[in-house]
Amino acid sequence: MRALAFAAALAAFSATAALAAGALEAVQEAPAGSTEIKIAKMKFETPEVRIKSGSAVTWTNTEALPHNVHFKPGGSVDKELEGPMLRANQTYSVKFNSPGTYDYICTPHPFMKGKVVVE
């Protein structure tokens, strides 16, 4: 009986932790196997990627001009997530915890657009 109560408490904690993380979660380091998107020539070189839920995407700025990755609320994005300005060869990674379509832009260059489709 005690084991059953512990298992139920653990399941409730895991569900709460998943909700707390939100649909998008900035991560410190690029997880192994993350999808990579290079930023070059004033665009996201792969403007649309498809990944599995729980996977991550890592953006790398390959040019001298600073860029960022900015998810605004709407569609699958429940709350804003704006990455830091990336200088040459800097990276930014986001883990996608829920299926959906996630549109993003570069804040100072809003014509730079991209999309992550999470299955």
C-alpha positions, 0 to 999 in steps of 0.5 A: 500500500505504501509503494502504491501511494509513493508511485501515485505521489511520484506520478503527480510530481512528474506531471506538475514538473512537466506543466511547470516547464511549459511547452518551451524550455530554454536549456543551458547546453545543446542536448545530444542529438538536438536539431541544428539551425544555422543563422547566416546571410540574414536568415535561418538557413532551415526555416522549418524543422520537424522534431519529436516532442521532448527534443531540442533545437539549437541555433548557431549564429555564423555571422558577425551581426547579432541575432536572436530567437524569439517566440511570441505568444500565440498558436502553440506558444503559451508564453513568450520566450526570447533568447539572448542576442547571439554573437558570432559562433554563439548558440541557443537551445530550446527543448520542446515539451509539447506537440504543436507549431512554434513560429519564431523571429529574430527580434531586431530583424523580424523578416527573419522567420522560422518554424518548429513543428513538434510531433 
